[in-house]
Amino acid sequence: MERESGDRRWLDAAARLATPALGSAGAGPTVGALVVDEPRQLLFGRGVTPPRGVTSAEHIALNEARGLTEGRTLYITLEPAARYTSFAPITNTIVASGIGRVVIGALDPEPEQAGAGLRALAEAGIETAFYEHAPSQALNEGYATRVTRGRPFVTLKLTLTADAMVGRGEVGGEPILGAEALRFVERERAAADAVLSGAARAELEDNDLRVHLDGLEARAGLRVILAGSRDLDLRRDLFAAVTGVPIMVVTTPERALSLRPGIEVVAVEGRHGRPDLRTALGVLAERGVNRLFVEAGAKLAESFIAGELIDRLYILDSPVELGRAGVPAALLGRFEDRIQAARFSEVDRRMLGEDKVRTLTSN
């Protein structure tokens, strides 16, 4: 039991090390790896999946150990691959390094590959241990969702005013959320592979869907706009400004769009004149999007709820009241009743300055 407790602490450290890399690792998993002298509890090497996954966390950690790997323990948040991908199997590298023990916090999410890496290491004479480690699993909830369900892990954010409005019905006005809540949204954008919004809500909020945190501006992923029935306002910075951050506009075959060079237009089958969400998410999964952050208005939120496509729901409660200037969050009835009927349960809440964020998951 004491050894398990120590193993879990090192896995905790590996998961914390890798978490800031979310949104930058590309289509593959985000992994943390540590080379440890277990008897002395000394760290000899550490690694995190680099941008676009150009190499592996295990390679980086083993290289940082500078040959001091013989008999040591390698802690990894995800089972190492025993198959050829863009590289030779990672298990081969681990075996060649002389590592004596490998501890992992999550199995490979691909059903046909789960356990293969552990078996390859055990067959090479390396001691292995696997723990159901929640931080390791959470680190790759996006990758696991994409490879098992064919769509990204969807986190949807909805702003809710004190009088149950989702936002203003016209452009302009003071921000509804305070500075701390806005930073929360920016951090979620930075940790996502893509950010999605409906065209109407993005235009009303003059939202360019980019990351505006100092030092993280380059972390902005793919920006995805769902085109509805109304014409796009091409004067908005979202469409007019050339920033180097890619934009994809999803429309239907019946509604051809002519946009400036650099904006990708993808047509998918529609429902009620709007792109089918499940099909659009499948397109993003094929592009390697693991984590999708959705900034929704009332209609888009209802579509995601009705389609049972939300894995995590953030409700940002603001003390502001909008009255007749606002757009109701629920198309019919109360929004709180709607999410309860959809079997969402609150798992966390915390204050963000004067605002509050509630975290809900679907049962």
Helices and strands as residue ranges (DSSP letters): H 2-18, G 19-21, E 32-37, E 42-48, G 51-53, H 57-64, E 73-76, H 90-97, E 101-104, H 116-123, E 127-130, H 134-139, H 141-149, E 153-160, E 165-168, H 179-190, E 194-198, H 199-204, G 217-219, E 222-226, H 237-240, E 247-251, E 263-267, E 270-271, E 274-275, H 277-286, E 291-295, H 298-306, E 312-317, G 323-325, E 326-328, H 335-341, E 344-352, E 355-362
